[in-house]
Each structure stands twice: as structure tokens, then as C-alpha cells.
Amino acid sequence: MVAMQRVGIIGAGMAGLAAARSLSKSANVTVFEKERGVGGRMATRRVDNSSFDYGAQYFTVRDASFSRQVKAACEAGLVAVWTCAPMTLPDNGLPKTAALDPTRYVAIPEMDALAKSMSVGLDLRLHTSAGKITGKPGSWYVNAGHASHGPFDWVVVAAPARQAAMLMPELFSHHRTLTGVTMSGCFTLMMRMLDDARLPFKAAWLSDPVIGWIARNHTKPGRASSPTLVVNATASWADANIDVSLDIVRRTMVEALKRHMPLKPAETRTVVIHRWRDADVIEAAGQPFLLDEGNQLGACGDWCIGGRVEAAFMSGSKLADAILAAIGEQE
């Protein structure tokens, strides 16, 4: 009897979890995640009894296989439709309202709920920050601090391309593709408000040099009713200020927000800022995943085919299928 192959996966975002779910049917899978929770950019921050979706704001569906997953998640009460037609607020001229299509989905009661459900039953190592992968094909080790995990027959890196390039050994055949991927950063401002009734929208894109998006997070299904705002900086401003202190970024974004809505100190209960160094895909890899079958290494993520939750899911799923096919050929 052939022993089940061992697969190490670095990253418990949507791509890593999708890969892990598929691979775990036929392999022994261990998932390493540097953060204290799963979900990656499907992230939720809890502050003062309020929650904020401070990563992906919603997701849409195009692919049939992802549609089936979302339908099942809806039936299980993990996902619901956010009936939201975001407005566009130009510097000059009348605001425009987007169409309700495509349907916008959110996980409930918080955006990381879907990822949590996908992680159930997996061998998950949280608070484990992986370093350079070492070893040789068929005997790879994931190094984290003073600990070395392995050996693994295969290792998958499900992290932003910049991080994947640092983690992969030099013999990985797709290093050039990794270095060709570009992503923009983002700052996300989270605010708990006394009242936000003066905002005539659930979400809006802004024509502003600093702020690109505002969402009334509590208008999403399953959220607490206390008013919460999630405000994203524009990609250009974030990239230009990515290493600026968070306190300066917070003050600058709050001042910029005042140009679009009146803010009084007494109305603001909580103000938290988060820095994303890799938020949105600018230049994708142009292929659904990267697989070095000879060296038994793979990489996946939304950066492979486009910055969407669905892209991350499809990338991880398709890489898993390719690895399972390769394992089948070996047997």
C-alpha cells in the first residue's frame, strides 16, 4: 500500500484553504499561517464590541464551480447577499449609482466566517511564520523560527507573490513569474460612530486623492446594528505612503474623510488603522497557478489571475487538482 503523500501549505487565506480542502481528500495536509486566524484578506477586526470587514468588502461570482461553493455556503447560512449598489461620488457632477448586478456576497456574521468553515478539520498551525523552504524534492521542510516542520513531499505557498518569491528555494522554476507580479498597498480606516444616518448610501467609490472607498459595514447582513464605517485609501496614495507611520496615516485619512462627511470628535467612538502591503493585483501572473512538478513545489493566489476572492479560490483549487494528478501519475 502506497503511503499518502504529505503536503505543506503556507498561508490560510482563501487560496490556501481551497487547496487544502481539495488536497486533504487524498493527502496528509498541514497548513501554516502566521496570523492568529484564517482568511487572509477576507479579514474581520473586532474592536469595542464592533466588527469591521477590513479586507475584502464583498465578493462576486462568475465561475460555475465557485458558484456551486457559494450556493452551498448560502444554504448553510455562511454567506448572504449584500443588497448594495455602491455610489460613485465624483469631484464634480451628480453622484452615480451602480447596478445591483453583479450580485455582491458577504460571509456572515463576519467576512472571515467562510474561511473559518473551510478550515474545520484541517491540520492548521496558527501563529507560525514560515521562513525559507529548505530540503530537496520529496523531502521539503517549512522552517518557522527555531522549528523545522516536515519532511513534506510537496509544498504550496499560498501567499502574495512578493512573499512567495522570498519563501521559495532558488530551484523553483517560476521565480521570474513571481517577480513580475505587482500589487498595490492599501490603508484601511475603521471607525465606530455614534450615528451615520447622514450618509445616503451603503457604500461609495470616491474621486479623492486620499480616500477611494467608504462602506457602512453594519448594513451588511448579519452585522450588529451599531454604526461602523470602513474607509479604504486609494492605491496611489497608499503606495506613496506605505512606510509612513500609522498615526500620521490615520490623521490624514480622517481629515480627508471630513471633506465628504461632517465628523465631530463626540460622534467617533473608535478609530483604528490597518496597513496592507499587498492588497490589490496590478499585474497578474496570467496563469491560474504556478506548479514546478519536477521539484514538487507550487504557488497560488488571487495574484495569479486577478484580484478577486473568486480568483483566489479558483487558483488554490486548480493547483490542488494539478498536484493530485501528478501524485496519481507517480503512483
Beta strands, then each sheet from edge to edge (+ up, - down):
strand 1: 6-10
strand 2: 28-32
strand 3: 44-47
strand 4: 50-53
strand 5: 79-81
strand 6: 87-89
strand 7: 96-97
strand 8: 105-107
strand 9: 123-125
strand 10: 133-136
strand 11: 139-144
strand 12: 147-152
strand 13: 154-157
strand 14: 182-193
strand 15: 203-206
strand 16: 211-216
strand 17: 228-233
strand 18: 268-283
strand 19: 290-292
strand 20: 297-299
sheet 1: 9+ 2+ 1+ 13+ 20+ 19-
sheet 2: 3+ 4-
sheet 3: 5+ 8-
sheet 4: 7+ 6- 15- 16+ 17- 14+ 18-
sheet 5: 10+ 11- 12+
end
